[in-house]
Amino acid sequence: MRTILVTGGAGFIGANFVHHLLRRYDDVHVVVLDKLTYAGNLENLADFADDPRLLFVEGDIAHTLTVDALVARERPWAIVNFAAESHVDRSLLDPGAFIQTNVYGTFTLLEAARRHGVDRFHQIGTDEVYGQLLEGSWSEEAPLDPRNPYSAAKAAADLLVLAYHRSHGLNVVITRSGNNFGPYQYPEKLVPLIITNALEDEPLPIYDDGLQVRDRLYVVDHCEALDLVLHHGDPGHVYNIGAGNECTNLEVVERILALLDKPRSLIRHVADRPGHDKRYSLDWTKVAALGWRPRTAFPDALARTVRWYVEHDGWWRRIKSGEFQEYYRRQYGDRLASSLPHN
């Protein structure tokens, strides 16, 4: 049985990837390391709470002793690093936290992987490292041009990962995706924020004119691409993962309102944030050459996502009320592995 260490595995994309691994492979042992900050919670993994193939460990990827002890003990075949501070608005207010987790935390994982002979290191990146692009699409060879502290920290982490491949021969791959949406997404991001606010007939805040263009990627399709790159991507290579679903933020909001039969009058245009990129677009022919294409059409994926939030209102209402961490610890606290050293 192969062990895969998934950092940030109680967060949005990480938890969906853990679900994917445990549903697809019978012979996998998944170890999740997550700090359980505001965006990570144990209920995201509740479907597998009694599965012996899943081990959850509460810990910070920037804590050297924690990471080293865990990697030494579990001897993972691969590390898949989802753990990151990821919200641009928060990075403008507290950039130090983004440097600590996204850069130093990645360094800590790389060092543990090098010391303990991990066979594969998969860094989860973002298309935001390329900056904005008003026409055309970025290839993996495009220069990095981050425009906010979040994307700058992610760009630094990517360069560090590639440096460990060139300097130490570490077997690494990097994936960079467009904007994900789907189940378990923390409701500060556009899609879950709009869905949950609309369900409560609350105002729907839209930056500026709402005409920022993003390629929306259904998280379930994204996880299939990640699995493929993890197992078959060439060492030292970067893979863009897109979906061909470019649309404006305003179009997404209007689609959600139509699905929920809510009025457009709920929309509130608010002042734009500093350095807000107007458009992202990825050329993902490289991952397509490995045999991947998104399975789910955008309208179907958005409808499934809306339905998930409607059917799981307890999940997001606990988050919005601020009660979720206490609730999750009461429900799942005895499953936390806390025997590792911390520094």
Secondary structure, 3 states (H helix, E strand, C coil): CEEEEEECCCCHHHHHHHHHHHHHCCCEEEEEEECCCCCCCHHHHHHHCCCCCEEEEECCCCCHHHHHHHHHHHCCCEEEECCCCCCHHHHHHCHHHHHHHHHHHHHHHHHHHHHCCCCEEEEEEEHHHHCCCCCCCECCCCCCCCCCHHHHHHHHHHHHHHHHHHHHCCCEEEEEECEEECCCCCCCCHHHHHHHHHHCCCCEEEECCCCCEEEEEEHHHHHHHHHHHHHHCCCCEEEEECCCCEEEHHHHHHHHHHHHCCCHHHEEEECCCCCCCCECCECCHHHHHCCCCCCCCHHHHHHHHHHHHHHCHHHHHHHHHCCHHHHHHHHHHHHCECCCCCC
